[in-house]
């Protein structure tokens, strides 16, 4: 068996965040902590692992190490992106940045939800060439329990490693599988909490912010401007034509049209501005650090984007239009409600005069008329016979 000095200096850096003994060594021999200078040499690609450790997953790894009597335990999860590659999210007894994530895949065998145990890694055809098996610290034992969702799809792996060949008894195998199930439940609860939090602040149809974060952003920006005098603007938007699409083509086409309109508006707002759906066909934009002229430029961009014909599911082109009311912060504004009232008044003025697609509270806008593009007229003309 290699000495613990050899294992630390040439291979994985064992960690004694909790006192874990090497299997087969006296209980008084525990793994030393990694040196600080080794952490400073970590590659930049491992930056995401420098985040605060996940307490729940770290706890699961510690219990797995104790359960199996192994010096190393880890939890690896499949990334949510399209790559589906595993990433080590928690690890005890070793530096997670140096643990090859392919150990997570070893536990997933087709048609099996049971723990996979490899008693001699150097004799295993799938693992013999992996890092830290052929070279120091010469890992010899692996056990992994797949973490599966309720439908049996893989989420990740709970695994343990050792530098001596060995096995697991029936109770240890069952315990590892049960612990993987507990990790799945913890991940499921976390996802549900995240979904609930998102539902509380986002519109389910368009994915935009809802009224709650909009009002919070408006208050923050108002207080900032009151302290500094820096200008900002509030834009209230009303989309006309969605109800006609709903009545003529159905709810699905109307919802699709509203999502497309929301996406077009979102593509025109600046980074840092807050776009929200307030309900129905009503939207609002908190334009941070924006003067009146900048708000008019944004309004023109939004009008131009929305006035382009929309294509329904069957390809039929339809047209919608947007009216915009703009209110800019001044020293006379004393509350968010007052600014919203001005934006609402400007919106009502814009609704009364469709030749001017937006209205600025307190003055008349004399720019060029921006009229709705009629959907039928915008349809492509048939080719001329030839």
RONU-615759 format. One record per residue (C-alpha): residue in one letter; y, x, z; residue number from 0. Coordinates in Angstrom, 2 decimals. Layout:
// residues N
R   type        py        px        pz   seq
R      a         Y         X         Z   NUM
...
This chain:
// residues 386
R   type        py        px        pz   seq
R      x      0.00      0.00      0.00     0
R      x      3.41      1.46     -0.86     1
R      x      5.68      2.31      2.01     2
R      x      8.55     -0.02      2.68     3
R      x     10.95      2.79      1.79     4
R      x      9.42      3.06     -1.67     5
R      x      9.61     -0.68     -2.19     6
R      x     13.28     -0.77     -1.29     7
R      x     14.43      2.32     -3.12     8
R      x     12.54      1.85     -6.39     9
R      x     12.21     -1.87     -6.81    10
R      x     13.34     -5.06     -5.16    11
R      x     15.75     -4.80     -2.26    12
R      x     14.13     -6.68      0.59    13
R      x     16.41     -8.63      2.87    14
R      x     16.09     -9.35      6.55    15
R      x     18.46    -12.28      6.72    16
R      x     15.52    -13.66      8.66    17
R      x     12.80    -11.38     10.11    18
R      x      9.94    -11.66      7.62    19
R      x      7.01     -9.27      7.99    20
R      x      5.12     -7.82      5.06    21
R      x      1.71     -9.41      4.86    22
R      x     -0.82     -7.03      6.35    23
R      x      1.73     -4.86      8.19    24
R      x      2.29     -4.91     11.95    25
R      x      4.59     -7.71     13.15    26
R      x      7.09     -5.14     14.40    27
R      x      7.71     -3.92     10.85    28
R      x     10.37     -6.02      9.18    29
R      x     12.22     -5.50      5.97    30
R      x     15.59     -3.69      6.21    31
R      x     18.78     -5.28      4.95    32
R      x     20.03     -4.24      1.50    33
R      x     22.76     -1.64      1.45    34
R      x     26.28     -2.88      0.73    35
R      x     26.80     -0.37     -2.05    36
R      x     23.88     -1.88     -3.95    37
R      x     25.65     -5.24     -4.07    38
R      x     28.75     -3.59     -5.48    39
R      x     26.67     -2.23     -8.36    40
R      x     25.52     -5.71     -9.37    41
R      x     26.13     -6.47    -13.06    42
R      x     28.86     -8.91    -14.02    43
R      x     26.25    -11.20    -15.58    44
R      x     25.05    -12.03    -12.07    45
R      x     28.46    -13.27    -10.95    46
R      x     27.31    -16.86    -10.56    47
R      x     24.83    -15.72     -7.90    48
R      x     27.70    -14.39     -5.82    49
R      x     28.59    -17.94     -4.84    50
R      x     27.87    -19.07     -1.31    51
R      x     24.10    -19.58     -0.91    52
R      x     22.77    -23.08     -1.14    53
R      x     21.87    -23.95      2.45    54
R      x     19.17    -26.49      1.58    55
R      x     17.43    -24.30     -0.98    56
R      x     17.73    -21.22      1.23    57
R      x     16.08    -23.17      4.05    58
R      x     13.25    -24.21      1.73    59
R      x     12.70    -20.59      0.70    60
R      x     12.58    -19.47      4.34    61
R      x     10.04    -22.15      5.24    62
R      x      7.92    -21.23      2.19    63
R      x      7.88    -17.56      3.25    64
R      x      6.80    -18.48      6.76    65
R      x      4.22    -20.96      5.52    66
R      x      2.59    -18.45      3.18    67
R      x      3.10    -15.40      5.40    68
R      x      4.76    -13.68      2.44    69
R      x      7.75    -11.31      2.42    70
R      x      9.48    -12.91     -0.58    71
R      x     10.14    -16.55     -1.39    72
R      x     12.45    -18.13     -3.93    73
R      x     13.63    -21.39     -5.44    74
R      x     14.42    -21.36     -9.15    75
R      x     15.82    -24.32    -11.07    76
R      x     16.02    -25.01    -14.76    77
R      x     19.59    -24.83    -16.02    78
R      x     21.13    -28.14    -16.98    79
R      x     22.29    -26.80    -20.36    80
R      x     20.29    -27.01    -23.54    81
R      x     18.62    -23.65    -22.96    82
R      x     16.52    -24.97    -20.08    83
R      x     16.10    -21.43    -18.76    84
R      x     15.25    -20.96    -15.08    85
R      x     17.75    -19.42    -12.70    86
R      x     17.00    -18.21     -9.18    87
R      x     19.18    -20.32     -6.89    88
R      x     17.85    -19.19     -3.51    89
R      x     15.80    -16.21     -2.39    90
R      x     14.76    -14.61      0.88    91
R      x     13.24    -11.17      1.30    92
R      x     14.66     -9.86     -1.98    93
R      x     17.84     -9.56     -4.00    94
R      x     17.89    -12.69     -6.17    95
R      x     19.83    -10.86     -8.89    96
R      x     16.90     -8.56     -9.53    97
R      x     14.13    -11.13     -9.37    98
R      x     12.96    -11.97    -12.89    99
R      x     13.43    -15.70    -13.47   100
R      x     10.22    -15.76    -15.53   101
R      x      8.34    -15.97    -12.26   102
R      x      9.61    -19.56    -12.15   103
R      x      7.81    -20.44    -15.38   104
R      x      4.47    -19.11    -14.18   105
R      x      3.94    -22.16    -11.94   106
R      x      4.22    -24.66    -14.79   107
R      x      0.86    -25.16    -16.45   108
R      x      0.31    -28.08    -18.83   109
R      x     -1.11    -31.13    -17.09   110
R      x     -0.97    -29.68    -13.60   111
R      x      1.32    -30.48    -10.68   112
R      x     -0.62    -28.26     -8.26   113
R      x      0.34    -24.90     -6.85   114
R      x     -0.57    -21.94     -9.07   115
R      x     -1.98    -18.94     -7.19   116
R      x     -2.44    -15.50     -8.77   117
R      x     -4.25    -13.28     -6.28   118
R      x     -3.94    -10.08     -8.36   119
R      x     -0.91     -9.94    -10.62   120
R      x     -1.85     -6.59    -12.14   121
R      x     -5.08     -8.13    -13.47   122
R      x     -3.34    -11.26    -14.75   123
R      x     -2.75    -11.27    -18.49   124
R      x      0.45    -13.34    -18.25   125
R      x      2.06    -11.39    -15.43   126
R      x      0.78     -7.83    -15.69   127
R      x      3.68     -6.62    -17.86   128
R      x      6.41     -8.36    -15.89   129
R      x      9.00     -6.36    -13.91   130
R      x      7.98     -5.22    -10.42   131
R      x      4.28     -5.62    -11.22   132
R      x      3.62     -2.52    -13.30   133
R      x      6.44     -0.62    -11.55   134
R      x      7.73     -0.45     -8.00   135
R      x      7.48     -2.32     -5.71   136
R      x      4.25     -3.30     -7.57   137
R      x      3.98     -6.96     -6.69   138
R      x      0.38     -8.06     -6.44   139
R      x      0.41    -11.69     -5.29   140
R      x      2.15    -14.81     -6.59   141
R      x      2.01    -18.46     -5.66   142
R      x      4.27    -21.12     -7.12   143
R      x      4.54    -24.88     -6.78   144
R      x      6.32    -26.71     -9.60   145
R      x      9.28    -28.89     -8.64   146
R      x      8.98    -32.05    -10.73   147
R      x     11.12    -35.15    -11.04   148
R      x      9.79    -38.67    -10.53   149
R      x      8.56    -38.78    -14.15   150
R      x      6.79    -35.43    -13.87   151
R      x      9.35    -33.45    -15.88   152
R      x      9.92    -29.89    -14.60   153
R      x     12.99    -29.17    -12.48   154
R      x     12.09    -25.74    -11.19   155
R      x      9.71    -23.77     -8.98   156
R      x      9.20    -22.92     -5.32   157
R      x      7.42    -19.56     -5.22   158
R      x      6.27    -16.75     -2.93   159
R      x      5.47    -13.09     -3.70   160
R      x      3.73    -10.23     -1.90   161
R      x      2.93     -6.55     -2.60   162
R      x     -0.73     -6.87     -1.60   163
R      x     -3.43     -8.88     -3.42   164
R      x     -4.37    -11.94     -1.40   165
R      x     -4.74    -15.71     -1.57   166
R      x     -3.72    -18.95      0.09   167
R      x     -5.94    -21.25      2.09   168
R      x     -6.06    -24.98      1.42   169
R      x     -3.50    -25.84      4.06   170
R      x     -1.02    -23.31      2.71   171
R      x     -1.43    -24.60     -0.84   172
R      x     -0.90    -28.19      0.29   173
R      x      2.11    -27.15      2.38   174
R      x      3.69    -25.35     -0.58   175
R      x      3.24    -28.43     -2.76   176
R      x      4.67    -30.70     -0.06   177
R      x      7.65    -28.40      0.37   178
R      x      8.30    -28.48     -3.39   179
R      x      8.33    -32.28     -3.14   180
R      x     10.89    -32.12     -0.34   181
R      x     13.09    -29.89     -2.53   182
R      x     12.82    -32.50     -5.29   183
R      x     13.98    -35.22     -2.90   184
R      x     16.91    -33.06     -1.77   185
R      x     17.94    -32.44     -5.39   186
R      x     17.61    -36.15     -6.17   187
R      x     19.77    -37.12     -3.18   188
R      x     22.38    -34.54     -4.19   189
R      x     22.47    -35.88     -7.73   190
R      x     22.86    -39.45     -6.49   191
R      x     25.72    -38.44     -4.23   192
R      x     27.37    -36.67     -7.16   193
R      x     26.95    -39.75     -9.33   194
R      x     28.48    -41.96     -6.65   195
R      x     31.40    -39.59     -6.22   196
R      x     32.00    -39.55     -9.95   197
R      x     31.79    -43.33    -10.19   198
R      x     34.46    -43.57     -7.51   199
R      x     36.93    -41.53     -9.55   200
R      x     35.96    -42.04    -13.19   201
R      x     35.85    -44.92    -15.63   202
R      x     32.19    -45.54    -16.58   203
R      x     32.95    -46.57    -20.18   204
R      x     35.27    -43.79    -21.34   205
R      x     34.58    -41.07    -18.76   206
R      x     38.31    -40.76    -18.07   207
R      x     39.82    -40.73    -14.61   208
R      x     40.33    -44.16    -13.09   209
R      x     43.27    -45.54    -11.13   210
R      x     42.51    -43.68     -7.89   211
R      x     42.91    -40.08     -9.17   212
R      x     45.77    -41.22    -11.43   213
R      x     47.77    -42.51     -8.48   214
R      x     46.96    -39.40     -6.48   215
R      x     48.17    -37.14     -9.32   216
R      x     51.32    -39.23     -9.69   217
R      x     52.14    -38.86     -5.99   218
R      x     51.52    -35.11     -6.06   219
R      x     53.72    -34.61     -9.11   220
R      x     56.47    -36.83     -7.69   221
R      x     56.59    -34.91     -4.40   222
R      x     56.63    -31.62     -6.32   223
R      x     59.56    -32.76     -8.45   224
R      x     61.43    -34.07     -5.43   225
R      x     61.21    -30.61     -3.86   226
R      x     61.88    -28.51     -6.94   227
R      x     63.77    -30.77     -9.36   228
R      x     61.25    -29.89    -12.07   229
R      x     60.92    -32.72    -14.62   230
R      x     57.81    -34.70    -15.39   231
R      x     57.07    -37.97    -17.18   232
R      x     54.84    -40.99    -16.85   233
R      x     53.45    -42.69    -19.96   234
R      x     51.90    -46.16    -19.87   235
R      x     49.77    -47.08    -22.89   236
R      x     48.45    -50.41    -24.10   237
R      x     45.94    -50.59    -26.94   238
R      x     46.04    -53.74    -29.08   239
R      x     43.17    -54.82    -31.30   240
R      x     40.17    -54.17    -29.06   241
R      x     39.92    -57.85    -28.13   242
R      x     39.94    -58.75    -31.83   243
R      x     37.07    -56.34    -32.46   244
R      x     35.17    -57.81    -29.49   245
R      x     35.64    -61.36    -30.78   246
R      x     34.83    -60.51    -34.39   247
R      x     32.10    -57.89    -34.08   248
R      x     30.76    -57.99    -30.52   249
R      x     30.99    -56.12    -27.25   250
R      x     29.12    -53.03    -28.43   251
R      x     31.55    -52.36    -31.29   252
R      x     34.53    -53.04    -29.02   253
R      x     33.27    -50.61    -26.40   254
R      x     32.60    -47.98    -29.06   255
R      x     36.11    -48.46    -30.44   256
R      x     37.65    -48.11    -26.99   257
R      x     35.68    -44.92    -26.33   258
R      x     36.87    -43.48    -29.63   259
R      x     40.49    -44.36    -28.85   260
R      x     40.16    -42.75    -25.40   261
R      x     38.71    -39.61    -26.96   262
R      x     41.56    -39.41    -29.49   263
R      x     44.17    -39.74    -26.75   264
R      x     42.38    -37.18    -24.58   265
R      x     42.42    -34.70    -27.46   266
R      x     46.23    -34.93    -27.63   267
R      x     47.19    -34.54    -23.98   268
R      x     47.98    -31.09    -22.66   269
R      x     45.74    -29.09    -20.37   270
R      x     46.69    -30.07    -16.82   271
R      x     48.00    -33.52    -17.67   272
R      x     46.11    -36.47    -16.17   273
R      x     44.89    -39.20    -18.52   274
R      x     43.41    -42.28    -16.87   275
R      x     42.11    -45.67    -17.88   276
R      x     43.68    -48.21    -15.56   277
R      x     41.49    -51.08    -16.73   278
R      x     40.91    -53.18    -19.83   279
R      x     42.98    -51.73    -22.67   280
R      x     45.51    -50.03    -20.38   281
R      x     45.86    -46.25    -20.04   282
R      x     48.34    -43.91    -18.38   283
R      x     49.28    -40.24    -18.59   284
R      x     50.89    -38.16    -15.87   285
R      x     52.62    -35.50    -17.94   286
R      x     53.13    -32.59    -15.58   287
R      x     56.07    -30.23    -16.03   288
R      x     57.25    -32.18    -19.05   289
R      x     60.80    -33.06    -20.00   290
R      x     61.78    -36.21    -21.90   291
R      x     61.62    -34.51    -25.29   292
R      x     58.10    -33.26    -24.59   293
R      x     57.03    -36.80    -23.61   294
R      x     58.34    -38.14    -26.93   295
R      x     56.42    -35.48    -28.83   296
R      x     53.25    -36.41    -26.96   297
R      x     53.85    -40.12    -27.65   298
R      x     54.20    -39.43    -31.38   299
R      x     50.96    -37.44    -31.39   300
R      x     49.08    -40.20    -29.58   301
R      x     50.43    -42.91    -31.89   302
R      x     49.48    -40.90    -34.95   303
R      x     45.95    -40.33    -33.62   304
R      x     45.29    -43.94    -32.63   305
R      x     46.71    -45.48    -35.81   306
R      x     44.04    -43.82    -37.96   307
R      x     41.33    -46.35    -38.95   308
R      x     38.22    -46.65    -36.79   309
R      x     34.75    -46.99    -38.29   310
R      x     32.40    -49.54    -36.75   311
R      x     28.66    -49.04    -36.52   312
R      x     28.17    -50.63    -39.94   313
R      x     30.87    -48.42    -41.44   314
R      x     33.51    -51.13    -41.64   315
R      x     37.03    -49.73    -41.05   316
R      x     39.25    -51.47    -38.52   317
R      x     42.69    -50.73    -37.17   318
R      x     44.08    -50.78    -33.64   319
R      x     47.54    -49.96    -32.41   320
R      x     48.99    -48.50    -29.25   321
R      x     52.27    -49.21    -27.48   322
R      x     53.69    -46.61    -25.10   323
R      x     56.24    -46.92    -22.33   324
R      x     57.79    -43.68    -21.04   325
R      x     59.62    -43.08    -17.78   326
R      x     60.95    -39.65    -16.81   327
R      x     61.59    -38.49    -13.27   328
R      x     65.23    -38.33    -12.18   329
R      x     66.92    -37.78     -8.84   330
R      x     67.31    -41.55     -8.52   331
R      x     63.53    -42.05     -8.33   332
R      x     62.44    -42.47     -4.73   333
R      x     58.83    -43.60     -5.09   334
R      x     55.86    -43.63     -7.42   335
R      x     56.12    -47.42     -7.57   336
R      x     59.67    -47.19     -8.90   337
R      x     58.62    -44.78    -11.66   338
R      x     55.69    -47.00    -12.59   339
R      x     57.99    -50.01    -12.77   340
R      x     60.25    -48.18    -15.21   341
R      x     57.26    -47.18    -17.37   342
R      x     56.04    -50.79    -17.35   343
R      x     59.45    -52.06    -18.45   344
R      x     59.52    -49.53    -21.27   345
R      x     56.00    -50.61    -22.29   346
R      x     57.07    -54.25    -22.45   347
R      x     59.99    -53.23    -24.67   348
R      x     57.62    -51.35    -26.98   349
R      x     55.36    -54.39    -27.20   350
R      x     58.29    -56.53    -28.35   351
R      x     59.19    -54.15    -31.17   352
R      x     56.15    -52.89    -33.03   353
R      x     58.28    -50.97    -35.51   354
R      x     58.96    -48.54    -32.69   355
R      x     55.61    -47.58    -31.30   356
R      x     57.07    -46.43    -27.98   357
R      x     60.07    -47.11    -25.80   358
R      x     61.88    -44.79    -23.38   359
R      x     63.21    -46.44    -20.24   360
R      x     67.01    -46.47    -20.12   361
R      x     67.75    -45.68    -23.76   362
R      x     66.79    -46.68    -27.26   363
R      x     64.62    -44.47    -29.41   364
R      x     65.95    -44.21    -32.95   365
R      x     63.16    -42.25    -34.58   366
R      x     61.31    -43.21    -37.73   367
R      x     59.17    -46.34    -37.59   368
R      x     55.44    -45.72    -37.11   369
R      x     53.57    -48.77    -38.32   370
R      x     49.93    -49.72    -37.87   371
R      x     47.63    -48.68    -40.68   372
R      x     45.83    -51.81    -41.80   373
R      x     42.06    -51.29    -41.70   374
R      x     41.34    -53.09    -44.96   375
R      x     44.09    -51.25    -46.81   376
R      x     42.80    -47.95    -45.49   377
R      x     39.32    -48.48    -46.91   378
R      x     38.51    -46.07    -49.75   379
R      x     39.10    -47.46    -53.22   380
R      x     36.07    -47.80    -55.52   381
R      x     35.77    -45.12    -58.21   382
R      x     37.35    -45.87    -61.57   383
R      x     34.73    -46.58    -64.26   384
R      x     34.40    -43.78    -66.51   385
